[in-house]
């Protein structure tokens, strides 16, 4: 049995209260992991091309106010 399958089996045994607590914990954990990945991507220049294109589009009038 894989680690993921073991986790899935454990989750299935949680009470509704424990499941609610797990959801909250995972949302925070996932958001932090996403933020860290985004910051790494920015530092590595992975978003430079997209940012440059967005700035060119804006300068050319191809953007709208939110």
C-alpha positions, -999 to 999 in steps of 0.1 A, spaced: 0 0 0 14 34 -10 17 63 15 -11 81 -3 -34 51 1 -26 49 38 -34 86 42 -67 81 23 -76 52 45 -69 72 76 -90 102 63 -119 79 58 -119 71 96 -120 107 107 -150 121 126 -169 150 110 -151 174 134 -117 160 126 -124 162 89 -133 199 93 -101 205 112 -81 186 85 -97 207 57 -87 240 75 -52 227 81 -48 216 45 -61 248 31 -35 267 50 -7 242 41 -16 243 4 -18 281 3 16 284 19 31 258 -5 16 276 -35 30 310 -22 64 295 -18 63 280 -53 52 313 -68 80 331 -50 106 306 -64 92 310 -99 95 348 -96 130 346 -83 140 322 -111 125 345 -138 99 320 -149 72 347 -150 92 374 -167 80 366 -202 43 367 -190 48 399 -171 65 415 -201 37 405 -224 11 419 -200 29 452 -198 31 454 -236 -6 446 -239 -14 473 -214 8 499 -231 -10 490 -264 -44 496 -248 -54 459 -246 -63 460 -209 -92 471 -189 -96 483 -153 -108 458 -128 
